[in-house]
Amino acid sequence: MSTAVEVESPMRSRVAALARAAAYPRLRYMGSKYKLAPHLGTVFNEIGGTTFLDAFSGSGFVGYLAKALGYAVTTNDYLHFPSVISRASMVNETTLLTDQMIDTICGPAADSRKFIQTTFRDVFFAEDDRVFLDSAWSHIDSMTGFERDIALAALILSAARKQPRGVFTISGDLSHYDDGRRDLSLPLRDHFRERAAEYNAAVFSTGQEGKAVTGDVFNLAKTDYDVVYLDPPYAPPTDDADYTKRYHFLEGLSDYWVGREIMQKTKTKKIPKQASVFANKRTIEDALERTFDKFRDAGAIVMSYSSNALPGDARIKELLGTVKPYVEVRMVDHQYHFGTHSTAARRSVQEYIFIGRD
């Protein structure tokens, strides 16, 4: 159901945009840029323009920030659930979930489906929470448009908040992760009500047309955006940057696993990995070179990257310099947190913001 939402001025001040972005529903996501918002907002404001591409949208936060700054935004990600989140929060200009819709989704099931209950028994969540996820989907299945997107975004965020560390690589008895945080004890049904309210509060209108797509960055149309923002998976010297492994449950939840293969022999019932050329130290340079070349006609290319990944800043600057004659590198001290408790390990790194212009 559409509800009147005040139309905000297309071009907004950085301060006003950051205030708007601060209300964005927080999804714990590997590589999230929440803490870099002031720095990115400054860069985007300096560049200006009207059209913006967030080519690796992830949690959807940067695309939302760009909308708050007045851009007409297109987001893209190779996973499906980020596009659902972007449609609910960024593309959506006026549609809210009514109290009646929320009550219906939280009420008795519309059918007898039990896919999540049976598939993820003893894997993720208590029985009552799994029952709710199936029941919620029994109602969402008949929804359309932005109402469906908001409902799914709220459901996705609920599951992510309830899962310790926000990732789905751990399963079974997770009581040793319980540090007393409310998110871990709150029933998913109650989570959903709160998350739906958060997404409703995030909806605002600028009158600018946004778009959210799912696909490979190399398949995107070569539209001449004023700003192309790149936040690809980082290629670590060790370990991996496998987003499918970490968020496979959220990916499946976004479309109820329809048409998806589930790897039944895996402990967490994963879906097959979507390998990324950006996350591999042997293919990252070629991937960056191809990406920079694809967007050489953009007004500016802005890329986030980390000092604990390959290649180094000098090499990235060199690659970006092959398509943009003026390349600036800004460095921001940053800490990655491992775990959710007060004594969790932290790794201090520098987050690079590369800015390539003509």
C-alpha positions as a printed Julia matrix, in Angstrom:
358×3 Matrix{Float64}:
  0.0     0.0     0.0
  1.44    3.38   -0.98
  1.56    6.1     1.62
  2.41    9.74    1.07
  6.08   10.37    1.75
  7.51   13.86    1.66
  9.6    14.5    -1.44
 13.05   15.72   -0.49
 15.18   18.07   -2.56
 17.11   16.11   -5.25
 20.48   17.58   -4.25
 21.03   17.53   -0.51
 23.86   18.67    1.71
 26.39   16.13    2.93
 25.28   16.69    6.54
 21.61   16.09    5.71
 22.48   13.03    3.62
 24.57   11.51    6.41
 21.73   12.1     8.85
 19.35   10.32    6.49
 21.82    7.45    5.93
 22.28    7.0     9.69
 18.72    5.63    9.82
 19.5     2.9     7.29
 18.74   -0.6     8.69
 22.07   -2.09    9.72
 23.01   -5.48    8.27
 26.25   -7.01    9.56
 28.0    -7.57    6.26
 31.58   -8.38    5.35
 33.16   -5.18    4.03
 30.29   -2.94    5.14
 30.91    0.77    4.61
 28.77    2.23    7.41
 31.8     3.64    9.21
 33.21    5.14    6.02
 30.04    7.11    5.28
 31.48   10.56    6.16
 34.49   10.0     3.91
 32.5     8.59    1.0
 29.88   11.32    1.35
 32.63   13.92    1.04
 34.06   12.28   -2.09
 30.68   11.95   -3.81
 29.78   15.54   -2.96
 33.06   16.8    -4.41
 32.51   14.9    -7.67
 28.9    15.94   -8.09
 26.76   14.85  -11.02
 23.34   13.2   -11.1
 23.78    9.51  -11.97
 25.44    6.89   -9.77
 26.25    3.19  -10.09
 26.98    1.02   -7.05
 28.35   -1.99   -8.89
 28.85   -4.27   -5.85
 25.98   -3.17   -3.64
 26.13   -5.72   -0.79
 24.18   -4.34    2.16
 22.83   -1.51   -0.03
 24.14    1.22    2.25
 26.3     3.13   -0.24
 23.54    3.21   -2.86
 21.18    4.55   -0.19
 23.74    7.2     0.81
 24.09    8.21   -2.84
 20.31    8.57   -3.13
 20.33   10.73    0.01
 22.93   12.92   -1.71
 20.55   13.42   -4.64
 21.8    10.92   -7.21
 19.64    8.73   -9.42
 21.11    5.38   -8.34
 21.54    1.98   -9.96
 22.74   -0.87   -7.76
 24.06   -4.27   -8.79
 25.27   -7.39   -7.03
 25.91  -10.94   -8.17
 23.82  -12.24   -5.25
 20.03  -11.87   -5.27
 19.26  -10.74   -1.73
 21.16   -7.42   -2.06
 18.87   -6.43   -4.93
 15.83   -7.14   -2.74
 17.26   -4.89   -0.03
 18.08   -2.11   -2.52
 14.59   -2.19   -4.03
 13.0    -1.99   -0.58
 15.16    0.86    0.71
 16.57    2.79   -2.26
 14.41    2.23   -5.35
 11.21    2.38   -3.31
 10.05    5.98   -2.98
  6.69    5.81   -1.17
  5.52    2.28   -0.35
  5.3     1.18    3.29
  4.15   -1.99    5.01
  0.92   -1.25    6.84
  0.3    -2.47   10.38
 -2.31   -4.83    8.94
  0.23   -6.37    6.55
  2.73   -6.82    9.36
  0.06   -8.41   11.57
 -0.9   -10.78    8.77
  2.7   -11.88    8.16
  3.16  -12.4    11.91
 -0.16  -14.22   12.26
 -1.24  -17.79   11.45
  0.27  -19.38    8.35
 -1.56  -19.18    5.04
 -0.54  -22.73    4.08
  1.19  -25.81    5.5
  4.69  -25.36    4.03
  7.56  -26.7     6.16
 10.62  -26.37    3.94
 12.7   -24.28    6.33
 11.53  -26.24    9.36
 12.71  -29.54    7.92
 15.71  -28.51    5.82
 17.39  -26.49    8.57
 16.38  -28.5    11.64
 19.36  -28.59   14.04
 21.19  -26.28   11.64
 19.85  -22.75   12.11
 17.44  -21.29   14.69
 15.06  -22.81   17.21
 11.94  -24.6    16.01
  9.59  -21.68   16.73
 11.78  -19.37   14.66
 11.91  -21.78   11.72
  8.12  -22.18   11.92
  7.79  -18.41   11.71
 10.06  -18.16    8.64
  7.92  -20.7     6.76
  4.73  -19.01    7.93
  5.98  -15.54    6.96
  6.85  -16.78    3.49
  3.38  -18.3     3.12
  2.06  -14.72    3.16
  4.93  -13.01    1.35
  4.53  -15.46   -1.55
  1.31  -13.71   -2.59
  2.7   -10.2    -2.23
  4.04   -8.13   -5.14
  6.06   -5.01   -5.81
  7.73   -2.95   -3.12
  5.47   -4.4    -0.4
  7.03   -7.8    -1.12
 10.51   -6.27   -1.19
 10.11   -4.55    2.19
  8.68   -7.72    3.75
 11.57   -9.79    2.41
 14.18   -7.22    3.41
 12.78   -7.22    6.94
 12.78  -11.02    7.03
 16.37  -11.16    5.74
 17.56   -8.62    8.29
 15.72  -10.46   11.07
 17.53  -13.71   10.27
 20.88  -11.94   10.02
 20.4   -10.2    13.37
 19.34  -13.41   15.13
 22.29  -15.46   13.81
 25.45  -15.06   15.94
 28.09  -13.0    14.08
 25.58  -12.53   11.26
 27.13  -15.28    9.14
 25.85  -18.75    8.29
 29.09  -20.7     8.44
 28.31  -21.76   12.02
 25.38  -23.96   12.98
 23.93  -26.3    15.58
 24.24  -25.43   19.27
 25.5   -21.85   19.27
 24.93  -21.15   22.96
 28.62  -20.38   23.48
 28.16  -17.34   21.22
 25.45  -15.95   23.48
 26.94  -12.8    25.0
 23.63  -11.49   26.31
 22.8    -9.35   23.3
 19.07   -8.82   22.83
 19.24   -9.77   19.14
 20.21  -13.34   20.0
 17.27  -13.93   22.36
 14.53  -11.97   20.57
 12.13  -14.3    18.69
 12.24  -13.89   14.92
  8.58  -12.9    14.88
  9.39   -9.92   17.11
 12.52   -9.19   15.11
 10.38   -8.97   11.99
  8.05   -6.38   13.48
 11.0    -4.21   14.49
 12.89   -4.65   11.21
  9.75   -3.84    9.19
  9.43   -0.61   11.16
 13.09    0.19   10.37
 12.58   -0.28    6.64
  9.39    1.77    6.72
 11.32    4.58    8.42
 14.04    4.36    5.75
 11.67    5.07    2.84
 11.94    8.57    1.37
 11.31   10.19   -1.98
 13.53   12.36   -4.15
 11.61   11.96   -7.39
 14.73   10.37   -8.91
 14.33    7.0   -10.6
 16.43    4.24   -9.06
 17.12    0.71  -10.22
 18.4    -2.51   -8.6
 19.69   -5.41  -10.67
 21.3    -8.78  -10.04
 24.18   -9.95  -12.19
 27.84  -10.01  -13.1
 29.45   -6.58  -13.17
 30.88   -7.35  -16.61
 27.37   -7.79  -18.01
 26.17   -4.34  -16.95
 25.25   -1.89  -19.68
 27.89    0.74  -20.41
 25.83    3.7   -19.31
 27.88    6.87  -18.82
 27.33    7.33  -15.1
 28.66   10.44  -13.42
 30.0     8.26  -10.6
 30.79    4.55  -10.68
 31.47    3.21   -7.2
 33.3    -0.1    -6.87
 33.55   -2.13   -3.68
 34.51   -5.57   -5.01
 35.32   -8.56   -2.8
 38.83   -8.07   -1.47
 41.43  -10.66   -2.48
 43.08  -11.7     0.81
 46.56  -13.21    0.84
 45.08  -16.09    2.88
 41.57  -17.36    3.73
 38.81  -16.32    1.3
 36.18  -13.7     0.57
 33.36  -16.11   -0.2
 30.1   -14.22    0.28
 27.96  -17.18   -0.79
 29.43  -19.32    1.98
 28.83  -16.67    4.62
 25.35  -15.55    3.55
 23.87  -18.55    1.73
 20.88  -18.73    4.08
 19.98  -15.09    3.4
 20.36  -15.71   -0.33
 18.0   -18.69   -0.19
 15.57  -16.88    2.08
 15.28  -14.07   -0.48
 13.47  -16.37   -2.95
 12.57  -19.35   -0.73
 15.26  -21.45   -2.42
 13.06  -21.82   -5.53
 15.1   -23.49   -8.26
 18.21  -23.56   -6.07
 20.39  -26.57   -5.44
 21.04  -27.31   -1.77
 24.24  -29.18   -0.97
 22.65  -31.71    1.37
 25.95  -33.23    2.51
 27.21  -29.92    3.88
 26.68  -29.2     7.57
 24.99  -25.84    6.95
 23.02  -26.94    3.83
 24.86  -24.5     1.59
 24.03  -23.54   -1.96
 26.78  -23.82   -4.58
 29.44  -21.14   -4.45
 29.44  -18.39   -7.04
 33.17  -17.95   -7.58
 34.39  -14.38   -7.94
 37.44  -13.37   -9.96
 37.81  -10.44   -7.56
 38.24  -12.65   -4.49
 41.18  -14.62   -5.88
 44.73  -13.27   -5.64
 45.6   -14.9    -8.98
 42.77  -13.23  -10.92
 42.19   -9.94   -9.09
 44.48   -7.75  -11.21
 42.92   -8.83  -14.49
 39.44   -8.4   -12.97
 40.22   -4.84  -11.85
 41.79   -3.97  -15.19
 38.71   -5.21  -17.07
 36.36   -3.36  -14.7
 38.22   -0.06  -14.97
 38.23   -0.37  -18.75
 34.49   -1.1   -18.82
 33.73    2.13  -16.99
 36.4     4.34  -18.56
 33.68    6.68  -19.91
 32.2     7.35  -16.47
 32.68   10.83  -15.06
 34.58    9.37  -12.12
 35.47    5.93  -10.8
 35.63    5.61   -7.02
 36.81    2.35   -5.46
 37.1     1.17   -1.87
 39.82   -1.32   -1.03
 41.76   -2.51    2.01
 45.44   -2.57    2.88
 45.15   -6.21    4.0
 44.25   -7.4     0.49
 45.98   -7.83   -2.85
 47.11   -6.02   -4.96
 48.63   -3.09   -3.08
 47.59    0.52   -3.4
 50.4     1.45   -5.79
 49.4    -1.26   -8.26
 45.69   -0.36   -8.09
 46.56    3.3    -8.68
 48.6     2.25  -11.71
 45.75    0.16  -13.13
 43.17    2.9   -12.58
 45.55    5.37  -14.17
 45.33    3.53  -17.49
 41.73    4.8   -17.92
 41.67    7.95  -15.76
 44.53   10.48  -16.01
 44.04   11.88  -12.51
 44.06    9.36   -9.67
 43.94   10.28   -5.99
 44.21    7.88   -3.07
 42.72    8.75    0.32
 43.48    6.58    3.33
 41.21    6.02    6.31
 42.22    4.12    9.46
 39.78    1.29   10.0
 39.25   -1.66   12.32
 37.68   -4.94   11.36
 35.93   -6.71   14.24
 35.93  -10.47   14.56
 33.06  -11.67   16.73
 30.39   -9.69   18.51
 31.51   -9.47   22.12
 33.52   -6.75   23.83
 36.78   -8.71   23.77
 36.52   -9.74   20.1
 39.76   -9.56   18.16
 40.31   -6.52   16.01
 42.59   -5.96   13.07
 43.69   -2.43   12.27
 44.03   -1.7     8.57
 43.87    1.24    6.23
 40.86    1.52    3.97
 41.76    3.07    0.64
 39.44    5.27   -1.39
 40.7     5.51   -4.98
 39.29    8.4    -7.03
 39.9     8.38  -10.77
 38.83   11.37  -12.9
 39.43   12.78  -16.35
